[in-house]
Amino acid sequence: MLSNTSRYAIRALVYLAIHDSKDQKTGIKKIAEDLEIPSPFLGKILQTLAKQKVLSSTKGPNGGFSIPEKMQNISLYEIIKIIDGDDLFDRCLITNKTCTDLEGNPCAMHVHYESIRENMTKMFSEHTIAKLAKEFKKSGGKVDL
């Protein structure tokens, strides 16, 4: 359902929210190692999030990434849109157009897929990084990221 890029972005953001430290950044090697994500791929993802101001990044020997407290309330929907665009929520399942472009002449799957897309949009909009981090901590960290 989600691209690996979006999944990795969400996992990294939850990781950073869980390991939040006001005066310390987490290095990319540590994040990549703990989450078992290839470091170069994760680096590109985190840079994208930093450019969009979702993450704070610092270069240098004590550098790394952190997630500002206000950004911990970012929804999964917003993260997916930053990483992959809104195709998952807007694109027709069969054609190469958006469903709004096909109004009056929807594809054969439109009526079946429309409610799924609406439910996905709602679910991803209602869940935030902070909420996932809280649920992870509540579980005693037993769920692997």
C-alpha positions as CSV (number, residue, x, y, z in Angstrom):
1,M,0.0,0.0,0.0
2,L,2.7,2.5,1.0
3,S,6.0,2.9,-0.8
4,N,9.1,1.8,1.1
5,T,10.2,5.4,1.1
6,S,7.0,6.5,3.0
7,R,7.3,3.6,5.4
8,Y,10.9,4.4,6.2
9,A,10.1,8.1,6.7
10,I,7.3,7.2,9.1
11,R,9.5,4.7,11.0
12,A,12.4,7.2,11.2
13,L,10.1,10.0,12.5
14,V,8.6,7.7,15.1
15,Y,12.1,6.6,16.1
16,L,13.2,10.2,16.5
17,A,10.1,11.1,18.5
18,I,10.7,8.2,20.9
19,H,14.4,9.0,21.3
20,D,13.7,12.8,21.6
21,S,16.3,14.7,23.5
22,K,16.2,18.5,23.7
23,D,19.9,19.0,23.3
24,Q,21.0,16.1,21.3
25,K,20.7,15.1,17.7
26,T,20.7,11.5,16.5
27,G,23.1,10.5,13.8
28,I,22.0,8.9,10.5
29,K,24.2,5.9,11.1
30,K,22.5,5.2,14.4
31,I,19.0,5.6,13.0
32,A,19.8,3.4,10.0
33,E,21.5,0.7,12.1
34,D,18.6,0.6,14.6
35,L,15.9,0.6,12.0
36,E,17.8,-1.7,9.6
37,I,17.4,0.8,6.7
38,P,20.2,1.4,4.2
39,S,22.0,4.6,5.3
40,P,22.2,6.3,1.9
41,F,18.5,5.7,1.2
42,L,17.6,6.9,4.7
43,G,19.8,10.0,4.3
44,K,17.9,11.1,1.2
45,I,14.6,10.6,3.0
46,L,15.7,12.6,6.1
47,Q,17.1,15.4,3.9
48,T,13.7,15.7,2.1
49,L,12.0,15.9,5.5
50,A,14.5,18.5,6.7
51,K,13.9,20.6,3.6
52,Q,10.2,20.6,4.4
53,K,11.0,21.6,8.0
54,V,9.6,18.4,9.5
55,L,13.0,17.6,10.9
56,S,15.8,19.7,12.3
57,S,19.3,18.7,11.0
58,T,22.8,19.8,12.0
59,K,26.0,19.0,10.2
60,G,29.3,18.1,11.8
61,P,30.7,15.6,14.3
62,N,27.9,16.2,16.8
63,G,25.3,16.6,14.1
64,G,22.3,14.6,13.2
65,F,18.6,14.8,13.2
66,S,15.8,15.6,15.6
67,I,12.1,16.2,15.3
68,P,10.9,19.5,16.7
69,E,8.1,19.1,19.3
70,K,5.6,21.0,17.1
71,M,6.3,18.7,14.2
72,Q,5.6,15.5,16.2
73,N,1.9,16.3,15.6
74,I,2.3,16.0,11.8
75,S,-0.1,13.5,10.4
76,L,0.9,10.4,8.5
77,Y,-1.1,11.8,5.6
78,E,1.1,14.9,5.4
79,I,4.3,12.8,5.6
80,I,3.1,10.5,2.7
81,K,2.2,13.6,0.7
82,I,5.7,15.1,1.2
83,I,7.4,11.8,0.3
84,D,5.2,10.4,-2.5
85,G,2.8,13.1,-3.4
86,D,-1.0,12.6,-3.1
87,D,-1.4,9.9,-5.8
88,L,-2.4,7.3,-3.2
89,F,-5.3,9.5,-2.1
90,D,-6.2,11.1,-5.4
91,R,-5.2,8.9,-8.4
92,C,-7.5,6.6,-10.2
93,L,-6.8,2.9,-9.6
94,I,-6.8,2.0,-13.3
95,T,-6.3,5.1,-15.4
96,N,-3.4,7.6,-15.2
97,K,-5.7,10.5,-14.1
98,T,-7.1,11.8,-10.9
99,C,-10.6,10.7,-10.0
100,T,-11.7,14.4,-10.2
101,D,-10.5,14.4,-13.8
102,L,-12.8,11.5,-14.6
103,E,-15.9,12.9,-13.0
104,G,-18.9,11.8,-15.0
105,N,-16.9,9.0,-16.6
106,P,-15.2,7.1,-13.7
107,C,-13.3,3.9,-14.2
108,A,-14.8,0.4,-13.6
109,M,-13.2,0.2,-10.1
110,H,-14.1,3.8,-9.0
111,V,-17.2,2.9,-7.0
112,H,-15.3,0.1,-5.2
113,Y,-12.1,2.0,-4.5
114,E,-13.6,5.3,-3.6
115,S,-14.6,4.2,-0.1
116,I,-11.2,2.5,0.5
117,R,-9.4,5.7,-0.5
118,E,-11.7,7.8,1.8
119,N,-11.0,5.4,4.7
120,M,-7.2,5.5,4.0
121,T,-7.2,9.3,3.9
122,K,-9.2,9.5,7.2
123,M,-6.9,6.9,8.9
124,F,-3.7,8.5,7.8
125,S,-5.0,12.0,8.6
126,E,-6.0,11.0,12.2
127,H,-2.7,9.4,13.1
128,T,0.3,11.5,14.0
129,I,3.9,10.7,14.8
130,A,3.3,11.7,18.4
131,K,0.3,9.3,18.6
132,L,2.4,6.4,17.2
133,A,5.3,7.1,19.5
134,K,3.0,7.2,22.5
135,E,1.4,3.8,21.5
136,F,4.9,2.4,20.9
137,K,6.0,3.5,24.4
138,K,2.8,2.2,25.9
139,S,3.5,-1.2,24.4
140,G,6.8,-1.3,26.3
141,G,8.6,-1.0,23.0
142,K,7.7,-4.5,22.1
143,V,6.7,-3.6,18.6
144,D,9.7,-3.4,16.2
145,L,10.0,-0.3,14.1
